[in-house]
Each structure stands twice: as C-alpha cells, then as structure tokens.
Amino acid sequence: MPRWGIIGTGDISDRVVADLLGVGGEVTAVWGRSPARAADFASRHGIPYSSAGRAEMLTRTDIDIVYIATPVDTHTAITLEALDAGKHVLVEKPIATSAAEAELLFAKARDVDRFLMEAMWMRFNPLHVELIDRIARGEIGAVRSVRASFGTPFHPRPGKERPEDGGSIVRDRGIYPVTLAHWFLGEPAHVSADGVVSDGVDLSGHATLEHADGGFAQLAWSGVEFLDLSAAVSGERGWITIDPMFWAGGNARIHAGSAERIFRDPERVMHPRVGNGYGPMLLAVIEAVEAGEREHPWHDAATTIAVTATLDRILADISSAR
Ligand SMILES: NC(=O)c1ccc[n+]([C@@H]2O[C@H](COP(=O)([O-])OP(=O)(O)OC[C@H]3O[C@@H](n4cnc5c(N)ncnc54)[C@H](OP(=O)(O)O)[C@@H]3O)[C@@H](O)[C@H]2O)c1
C-alpha cells in the first residue's frame, strides 16, 4: 500500500485527505507553507508528521506518492520536485497552465519511471464509469454531440483565481465540460470561443468544439453567474442527461431503447455520492501504483495533454476576441 505525503493544506486537501483515510489510505506526512497550518492539518487528520520544509519532506523514505493541491501556477514546479525526489504524483486539476507544461511533466515522469496523474476525479465516479461503459456498448448509438455547463457566481473567492496565481475560470471550472466532451468526441478540429475577461482573469465563457465528422460540443462555464450544472450526451439512437452537478456523479437519465424510454420514461441511473466523492479516484490511483503502472488508463497522459491543449485554444480564442 503506497504511503502518501500531502502538499497543500487548503480546502480541497481537507476533503481529499478525509476520503483517502476513508478508503484505508495511509498518510504519513503533510507540507504547508505555514508550520502552524501544517501542524493543525496534521492533527485534524491524525497525520504523524508535518513540515514547512518541502525539500526536506520530499527526502523522507516513508512517502511513496504525493498529492499536490496548491494553486495551478505552482503545479509544474512542485510536480517536478516530487518526481525528482522519486515520488509518484497525483496533482490537482488543472495539471498545469499549458499543454506544453503538461507534456513536460509526463516526459519527466517517464524519465524517472514514476506514476503521474491529474486528479480528474469525475472520470472515476461510479456514475460516469457506468455511462462511459454503456455508451461504448452502443446504447445511444454513435455520439454526435455533448452539451455541458458549469457556472457558479462564487468569484472572486478570497485568494483564488488571481491572475498572478494562474487563475482562470475555464481552467478551474471549464475543465469539466471540456473533459466530458473529450471522452466522447476526442480532440476537436475547430474551436470557437468567447467570454468575459476582467483584470486578466477569464470570468466566464462559452465554446463550440467542432469535429471533422460533424460532431460538436457546446460548452459554457462561469465564475460570476449560474449556468445550468447539468450535461447531456446525444447520439444517433438516444441521449443521456446527467443531472446537476454533472461532474460530481449522482443521477442520470438514459433516453434510449424504446419509444417509451426515449420520450416518456427514461431509465434512471443512480449512484449516490460516498464521502466527498474522491474515494473511487484515490482507490484507482492506489491500485495503479501497487500494480506498477505509470499512468492510469482512464485519465492518461494523452487525454490530459489533449484536454489541456483544448483549454489553451479556448483561452487563446477568448483573448483574441477582446
Ligand atoms: N478536485 C476538486 O474537486 C477541486 C476542488 C477545488 C479545487 N481544486 C484544485 O485544487 C487546487 C487547490 O485549490 P484549493 O481550493 O484547495 O485552494 P486553497 O484553499 O487556496 O489552498 C491552496 C493551498 O496552496 C497553498 N499555497 C498558496 N500559494 C502557494 C504557493 N505559491 N506555493 C505553495 N503553496 C501555496 C496554500 O497555502 P496557505 O494556506 O499558506 O495559503 C493552501 O494550502 C487547485 O488546483 C484547484 O483547481 C480541485
């Protein structure tokens, strides 16, 4: 069983570590910028060691894998440090602020023969696992379009999404609609996007991703207003609606199979969330590391880099329109 070191003591670390302990994970150490906050985090979660010295913590031999949950512009440097120290890495989404950086990180992980994954927990939710499997088996026919949005008016959150920290609403929230579209349609041939930018941060936006075969995705995200938090995947023989919050799992309706099911009484699929919802991803990472894998096939380097490249194209299009 790999032993975990935690880097970052913010909101998401708290929730992920609770789930990690909930699935039987072993957490041996935590690093935070402030010794007091690191010690407080350690005592809250029963972690034996805390430190404000990251380089020193990474030399510890009782850490096999680190989980990094710091602002996005620090992900590349800290991931490289951890890989250089011989640790496997699970790094929060978005993995980096450009596809070039994401490529660099996966190249490094290959060089040092360590596991690396972006913490795209949506891919591991039991609901999404079931839907991906059923769509792959053809239940709604060939997928032709995806519609998804994630807008919540919680910007600015204190200390977050600042341009100097790499803050970007499309990278923070739009990553979920874009990832969902990539699962079913792959890399787009053409991206057109627009949005609202203020003080260097893209506050909200929308994009159409078009594919050579005519498939398309219509996606939207926002940090300053609500946008319907559901998603839909449509195909030649039916469609699936994923209820809010579409990225967190929960409920979906499958409109396929018969006229009754399509028009009046869709099949309901339900997977209630357990804990904070990160357990399935954390278990999958533990199993992959134990099996000696260096990427997880469900969210591998190619997918991560492709999604990051689409986010780059969206941001470039939004910026060029301003
Ligand atoms: N998977 C999910 O559901 C989910 C949800 C939310 C966020 N996230 C991702 O998780 C990451 C962290 O988000 P968060 O909401 O937890 O942020 P947060 O609450 O602001 O916590 C960030 C942590 O990083 C530390 N930090 C800040 N600046 C730093 C720097 N320059 N170098 C090193 N550490 C620094 C902070 O330390 P101090 O305490 O000293 O300030 C804090 O411990 C982001 O990538 C975000 O996109 C994922």
The ligand as an SDF file (V2000), in Angstrom:
LIG
                    3D

 48 52  0  0  0  0  0  0  0  0999 V2000
  -10.9670   18.2540   -7.4430 N   0  0  0  0  0  0  0  0  0  0  0  0
  -11.7550   19.1800   -6.9340 C   0  0  0  0  0  0  0  0  0  0  0  0
  -12.9350   18.9490   -6.6660 O   0  0  0  0  0  0  0  0  0  0  0  0
  -11.1870   20.5300   -6.6570 C   0  0  0  0  0  0  0  0  0  0  0  0
  -11.9470   21.4670   -5.9420 C   0  0  0  0  0  0  0  0  0  0  0  0
  -11.3580   22.6820   -5.6270 C   0  0  0  0  0  0  0  0  0  0  0  0
  -10.0620   22.9590   -6.0440 C   0  0  0  0  0  0  0  0  0  0  0  0
   -9.3600   22.0290   -6.7650 N   0  0  0  0  0  0  0  0  0  0  0  0
   -7.9760   22.3170   -7.1950 C   0  0  0  0  0  0  0  0  0  0  0  0
   -7.1100   22.1610   -6.0660 O   0  0  0  0  0  0  0  0  0  0  0  0
   -6.0680   23.1260   -6.1090 C   0  0  0  0  0  0  0  0  0  0  0  0
   -6.0780   23.9340   -4.8150 C   0  0  0  0  0  0  0  0  0  0  0  0
   -7.3350   24.5380   -4.6660 O   0  0  0  0  0  0  0  0  0  0  0  0
   -7.9420   24.8950   -3.2280 P   0  0  0  0  0  0  0  0  0  0  0  0
   -9.3610   25.3010   -3.4920 O   0  0  0  0  0  0  0  0  0  0  0  0
   -7.7030   23.8360   -2.2170 O   0  0  0  0  0  0  0  0  0  0  0  0
   -7.0670   26.1900   -2.8730 O   0  0  0  0  0  0  0  0  0  0  0  0
   -6.7910   26.8380   -1.4660 P   0  0  0  0  0  0  0  0  0  0  0  0
   -7.8690   26.5260   -0.4780 O   0  0  0  0  0  0  0  0  0  0  0  0
   -6.4850   28.2680   -1.7260 O   0  0  0  0  0  0  0  0  0  0  0  0
   -5.4630   26.1030   -0.9700 O   0  0  0  0  0  0  0  0  0  0  0  0
   -4.2800   26.2580   -1.6590 C   0  0  0  0  0  0  0  0  0  0  0  0
   -3.1280   25.7100   -0.8170 C   0  0  0  0  0  0  0  0  0  0  0  0
   -1.9350   26.0220   -1.5280 O   0  0  0  0  0  0  0  0  0  0  0  0
   -1.0830   26.7990   -0.7120 C   0  0  0  0  0  0  0  0  0  0  0  0
   -0.3860   27.7980   -1.4970 N   0  0  0  0  0  0  0  0  0  0  0  0
   -0.8320   29.0200   -1.8870 C   0  0  0  0  0  0  0  0  0  0  0  0
    0.1160   29.6500   -2.6450 N   0  0  0  0  0  0  0  0  0  0  0  0
    1.1550   28.7910   -2.7020 C   0  0  0  0  0  0  0  0  0  0  0  0
    2.4350   28.8520   -3.3170 C   0  0  0  0  0  0  0  0  0  0  0  0
    2.8140   29.9120   -4.0300 N   0  0  0  0  0  0  0  0  0  0  0  0
    3.2680   27.7930   -3.1810 N   0  0  0  0  0  0  0  0  0  0  0  0
    2.8910   26.7080   -2.4780 C   0  0  0  0  0  0  0  0  0  0  0  0
    1.6950   26.5970   -1.8590 N   0  0  0  0  0  0  0  0  0  0  0  0
    0.8440   27.6250   -1.9740 C   0  0  0  0  0  0  0  0  0  0  0  0
   -1.9800   27.4520    0.3310 C   0  0  0  0  0  0  0  0  0  0  0  0
   -1.1910   27.7230    1.4530 O   0  0  0  0  0  0  0  0  0  0  0  0
   -1.6150   28.7680    2.5940 P   0  0  0  0  0  0  0  0  0  0  0  0
   -2.5890   28.0370    3.4540 O   0  0  0  0  0  0  0  0  0  0  0  0
   -0.3130   29.0680    3.2590 O   0  0  0  0  0  0  0  0  0  0  0  0
   -2.2140   29.9640    1.8860 O   0  0  0  0  0  0  0  0  0  0  0  0
   -3.0150   26.3540    0.5490 C   0  0  0  0  0  0  0  0  0  0  0  0
   -2.5160   25.3870    1.4480 O   0  0  0  0  0  0  0  0  0  0  0  0
   -6.2980   23.9370   -7.3960 C   0  0  0  0  0  0  0  0  0  0  0  0
   -5.5380   23.3680   -8.4420 O   0  0  0  0  0  0  0  0  0  0  0  0
   -7.7800   23.7310   -7.6830 C   0  0  0  0  0  0  0  0  0  0  0  0
   -8.1130   23.8210   -9.0590 O   0  0  0  0  0  0  0  0  0  0  0  0
   -9.8920   20.8280   -7.0490 C   0  0  0  0  0  0  0  0  0  0  0  0
  1  2  1  0
  2  3  2  0
  2  4  1  0
  4  5  1  0
  4 48  2  0
  5  6  2  0
  6  7  1  0
  7  8  2  0
  8  9  1  0
  8 48  1  0
  9 10  1  0
  9 46  1  0
 10 11  1  0
 11 12  1  0
 11 44  1  0
 12 13  1  0
 13 14  1  0
 14 15  2  0
 14 16  1  0
 14 17  1  0
 17 18  1  0
 18 19  2  0
 18 20  1  0
 18 21  1  0
 21 22  1  0
 22 23  1  0
 23 24  1  0
 23 42  1  0
 24 25  1  0
 25 26  1  0
 25 36  1  0
 26 27  1  0
 26 35  1  0
 27 28  2  0
 28 29  1  0
 29 30  1  0
 29 35  2  0
 30 31  1  0
 30 32  2  0
 32 33  1  0
 33 34  2  0
 34 35  1  0
 36 37  1  0
 36 42  1  0
 37 38  1  0
 38 39  2  0
 38 40  1  0
 38 41  1  0
 42 43  1  0
 44 45  1  0
 44 46  1  0
 46 47  1  0
M  CHG  2   8   1  16  -1
M  END
$$$$
